[in-house]
Amino acid sequence: MDTAGLVVILSLTALLPTDAVPCGAQRPDNSMASTLLGTWLYVAGAAQFPPHRVEMLLIDHAYLHMEPSASGQELLITHYVAVGDQCFTNNLTYLEITGSNTTLVKHAKTQKTEGMLMNLSSENLLLIQYQMQRERTYLGQYLYARNLSISTADREEFEHHVECLGLRAEQIVYAPWKTEVCQVKEDKGSNSPHTEPVATGTASPAPGTSWPGSAGN
């Protein structure tokens, strides 16, 4: 398994129909766009696809950093993923704010829908649902937060969504956050939700190859 394969799971590479909303969860509308700006810390993931569960075990920590595009119709996303002693980055994904007041996770090159945001009870939590097609349909989701001090109630809410996918709570993989390969730098004059990630020892792909996490599964 190469390193790019390890990072791909946090790049939302699975295609998801726009009308697929498992477990009756609600999707946020474009009024939430401004609240999504800044840095989100990766807390945990759960996946039905067995290789994804293995890959999650090899990720120490990760971030999503969102900023508005020049057009104002998208939120640009940069991924920072720490695997071993390297911090990988990928900026090929963005959230598109559509006329139907939904926010989709899109891939900048393929223009395909890759996942969707789901509403949670706390504005400090971000849940991304995805779906992948192989010999069957595999579901999964990632939990992000403004900080790592999430409450027991927050964890239970995430576990509820995981169980809706047919997984058990013990199958959730929580990021250990043991290293400082990818760091977060505070912006002067801003609150912590708008911190900027700093990639220490960032790995770049060889010429002609895709960024880690940008290839399909």
Secondary structure, DSSP 8 states (H G I E B T S, - for coil): --HHHHHGGGGT-S---TT--GGG-----GGGGGGG-EEEEEEEEEESSHHHHHHHTTEEEEEEEEEE-SSSSEEEEEEEEEETTEEEEEEEEEEEE-TTS-EEEEETTT--EEEEEE--S-TTEEEEEEEEESSSEEEEEEEEESSS---HHHHHHHHHHHHHTT--GGG-EE------SEEEE--TTS-GGG-EEEETTEE---TTS--TT-S--
